[in-house]
């Protein structure tokens, strides 16, 4: 069975600095998708970034980028120039099934200090 | 972007009653919808996968007779919590997967409190 592990329950970053959130996963599949979702206090799930496993190039969305290491089954999220609005729970998620259901990690709570 | 709505956003009910939560894809068709449950400070736990026109597939440990899911159209799925008890109090989130895109789009969630 696929699993997703986020080993950092909480992280803190100074405003304007850079922070990296870790995520590892386990799968025997070769084709899958990985996602980072943000859940602010409103609890609305917001897609931050996604990565297709067949793509070697790391995905980037403005201040958000990933370091995807397929062989190591690692998928970290880097947030540059952190802003107060980045404070939230961040969930790493795996999608490899035909039904498309997501398997989530336990989440990392990110705090941004002014 | 694709929008998914949930109604109600917050509901309080008495123990023993049933509650229905609606999940709608507003501007796209969704062949598959998912229902998640989230306890405070925890991650999302998949409860069931529903496909339009067929029976839902429930995850292990989820009582299908208690959590009734109906996916009657390509834009609507409903979750009915039957004979609710205080332990059913939780945050329920639905998501919908577009027929034409790979991504899932999440609703804003429903907070259920059973007294």
Interface residues (C-beta under 8 A of the other chain):
Chain A: X33 X37 X42 X43 X44 X45 X47 X50 X91 X95 X99 X100 X101 X102 X103 X104 X105 X106 X107
Chain B: X32 X34 X38 X42 X43 X44 X46 X49 X57 X91 X93 X95 X97 X102 X103 X104 X106 X108 X109
